């Protein structure tokens, strides 16, 4: 299978959205009227009914009460598989990430999601354009932090290596205090026995990662996959020839970046400057 940017439909949320629409119409309410009763924006109701936005459990309970749903919506949300909390295009990657034997990550513009502090992640979502609602930002933050439970996986987390551009660690996203805490968190992560963190110096004159970020995944069955993100498009690559090329790129990136020991020293320096 070759990479595709066509998003997958999420049948579960389409079904729950259809149930909400049916209950709303049976109650004789318009979308704006229902939104006013539960104190959310009418676009949120529209997005849920169209299956574009997951329905949170607390809101499902509230809607059941307003619409006389007798717990139908809340029961449906409670049965949604964990993986479907994430956008459809990312669900396969999230599942592979949580089960991976190894993760090799290169990032250009942000601290990798698995290494983000809560404050840094909030700043990331606050920077999105067009802006997202406070409710949507809260859902994304919860999902992102939940993914970090992979560090506690038994009997052992994945073996991980992260290559991060020096410029990422110098941009005060969310403010200097947020950056300082983020750098401190990275420094502590760098001590973990299953993790390597390498910094790519801005002064490098040759660079193998100019085509953008990537995540390379080894599954429990020893399949090799790659996850690629771009502007409003993301896809999972499982074509062996394509993944092999990306592994070659990552190998060169590791040789061009600072060693893990040198990177820890630079993180110490950056922590003092931020």
N, C-alpha and C positions, 0 to 999 in steps of 0.2 A: 504494500500500500504506500502510495506517495503522499507527501504532506498535502493537506487541503486547508484552505482558509474558510470553508463553508461551515457556519456554526450548526451544531446539532440541536434539534428540538428537544425540549424537556417535557415529555408527556405527562409526568407526574404533576408538575406545576400548572400545566394547561388544564388538567382534570380538576384540580383544586380550584383554579380560577373560574372554571365553568360552573362548579358548584356554588361558589360565592355569587356569581352573576345570577344564577337561578334563584337563590335565596333572597337576594336583593330585590329582584323583580317581583317575587311572590309577596314580599313585604310592601310593595308599592312605592319603593324608594328609587330616586335617581342616584347616580354616582356622587354628585355634589352633596346631596342630602345625607347619604350614608357617611361620606367623609366628614361632614360637619358633626354628626352624632358621635363619631369615634375620635374626633379631634386630629385628623390627619389630612394631608392634601388630597384633593380629588384625583390627581394624577397617580398617586400611590394605589388607590382603588382600581383605577383603569389598568395600571400595569399588572396588578395581581390577577385581575380577571382575564387578562390576555396571556397570562402565563409567563410574562417577562420578568416578574419580580417574585421571589419566594415569599410565602406568607409566614410570618413569625408566629410562634405558638401563643404568646401572650395576646397578640392582636386577634388570632383565630378565636380564642376564648371570648374576647370582647365582642367580636362580630357575631359569634353564635348567640350571645346573650341579646344583642340588639335585634337580630334577625329571627330569633326563635329557632335556631339551627339545632338545638338539642345536642350540642357537642359534636356535630358532624364534621365541621371544619377542623376543630382541634384534634379530633381523632385522626383525621387524614394527615394533618401536619406531623403528628407524633409518629406516624408510620413511614414517613419519608426517609429513605436510606441516608446515612450520614454524608455520603459522597455528593448527594444532590443539593447540599447546602451551597455548593460552589457554582459559578457560572458554567453553563453546559460545555463550553469549549475547553474548560480547564479541568473538568471532572476526571477524565482519564489520567491526566498528569498527576493530580492530587492523590489518586489512588495508588499510582506507581511510586510516587514520592514516599508515601507512608510505608510501603512494603519493600523499598529498595535495599539492595545490598550495598551499592555505592552510589554517591551523588557527586558529580563534578560540575561546579557552577561558575560561570563567568558573568560578571555584571558591570555595566558601563555607567549607568546614571543613578542608581540607587543601591543602598545596602540590600543584599538578598533578603527576600521575605522571611526565610527561616531564621535570620539573624537580627531582625528588626526588634527594637524595644517598642513598648506600647506607645510611648511619646513620639517616636520616629514614625511609626506606622500611622498614627493619627495625622501627623504632618503630611505624609504621603497622600492620604485620602482627602485632606483639606486642600491639596494642590491640584486635584483633578479638575479638568475642564472639558466639557461643561461641568459645573459643580454638581455634586450629588447631595441628596437630602441627608439630614442628620441621622435619620433612621437607617438609611442605606449605609452610611459611613460606619455606624455602630455595628451593623450586621457584618460588614466586611472586616472590621477590626477584630470582632470575636472569632470569625473564621480563620483569619490569619494567625492569631495567637494560638488558636486551637491546633493548627498544623504543627506548632513547635513541640507538641507532645511527643513527636517522633524521637526527640532527644532522650526520652524516658523509656523508649521501647525495650522490652525484654526479649531475649537475654542480652541483646546488644543493639545499639542504634546503627544506622548505616555508616560506612566509612565515607567521610565527606572531605572535599577540598573546595575552597572558595577563592576565586581570584577577583579582586575588587580594584577598580581604578582609584588612584590616589586622589583625584579630583572629587570623587564621591565623598571622601572623608574630610574634605575641606569646605564643602558647601554646607552652610548652617541651616539646613532644612528644619523648619520649626523653631529656629533660634539657637543661639550658642549653647544654652543649657541642655537642650535636647541633643545636640551634636556631642557634647561632652559625655553625657550618659551613654549615648550610642557607641562611642569609641571605647569607653570603659567596658561595655558589654562585649564588644568584639575582642578586646584584650583578654577577658576572662574565658571567652569561648576558645581562643587560640591555645589555651592550656589543656583543653579536653583531649583525651588520648585518641579519640576517633575522628578528630577534626584537624585540618590544616587550613590556615588563612594566609593568602599571599597577596601582596599589594603590587599593582602595576604602576611604576613611577610615571608621572606625567612627562618626564624628561626623556623617555625612551624614544629612540630615533627609528626603530622598526617595531611593528606591532602586528601580531597575527590575528587580532580580534576586531578589525575595523568593520566587519560586516554586522556586528551586533552581539547582544548577549545570548547565552545558551545554557541549558542544563542537560547533562548527560546522565542517564540512569541505567543501572544494571539491575534487572529484575531478579526475583528469587529463582526463576528458571534460567538465569544467565543470558536472557535476551538483552540486547543493547538498544536503547531508545534515546531520542533527543527531543527536548522541548524548546521551541523557538517562539519568541514574542517580538512583535513589531507594532507599528501604529494601528491600534484597533483591530489587530489580528493576532491569533496565536494558534499554533498547531503542534501536534505530536508527530514525530518522524520515526518510522520503524523500518524504512528501506535500508538494508545493510550497507549498501554502497555509500549512501548519503551520511549515515551515522559514522562510518569509517572516516570520511573526510573531516567531520566535525571533531572526532577524536584526535586526528592528526593536528588540527588547529589548536585543540586544547593542550596537547603535548607541547607544542611550540610556545603557547602562552605561559605554561608553567616554567619553561626554561627562560623566558624573558622577564618574568616577574621576580620580585625579591623572594628569597627563600622564606619559609615559615619563621625561622629564627630572626632574620633581618626584618621581617614584617612586624614581629612583636616589638622590636626596638623602635620602629617607626611609629607604631601605635602608641607607645609610651611617649614619644616626642609630641605627637599630635594631641594627646590627652593634655599635655602641659600647655599647649598653645591655644586650645579651644576654650 
